[in-house]
């Protein structure tokens, strides 16, 4: 499967020439999708609610770390 990265530069862009991503995940226009390493969808949210994805990821960080800290 090839992944299309929105906003990637032409030199580093990855294209889904076969449409596999579209077929499997059926993204909606203006939607952000967080996909787990095993291929399952962890979260979906409108692009203007990026903070929701950050909040979702924060749940899985160790208690000593917060999003944005090293």
N, C-alpha and C positions, 0 to 999 in steps of 0.2 A: 504494500500500500504506500502511495506517495501522499504526503501531507502538504496542503497549501497554507503557507504562513502569510497571513494578512500583513501588509506593510513591509515585507521583506524586500531587500534590494534585488534588482534583476540578477546579479551574480550569485546570490545565495538563495534565490526563490526556489521553492519546491512545488511542483505542479502535480495535480491529480488528473493526469491525462486520461485515465480510464474511468473517472467519475466514481471510483470506489468509495471515497470518503462521503460523497453526497449520498450514495446508495445506502451505506451502512448507518451513517449518523443523521442524515436528513436535516442538516442545519437550516435554520430560517435566516432570512436576510437580517443583518445587524445583530446576530447572536454570537455570544462567546460560548465555547464548549470546552470543558476541562475533561480530558480523557486520561484515565488511569493507565499505568503501564500494561495492564492485562487487557486493555481495549474497551473496558466498560466505561460508560459516561459517569463521571463523578459529580458534575454540576453543569447546568445550562443557565444562561442568564442573558438578558439584553445587553448589548455592548455598552450602553450608558450606565450599567450597574456593575462595572468591573470590581468595585469594592466587595460585592457579594462573593466573587470567586476568591478574593484575598481572604475574606473572613472564613470561607470554607477551608482553605488551605491552612489557616492559622489553627484550626481545631486539631491538626495532625502534627503540629510542631511540639517539641518538648516544652514543658511548663516553664523552663528557665528562659526560653527565647520568645520574643515577640516579633511579629512581621515587621521588617524594616531594620532589625538589629542583627548584628553579626553573631 
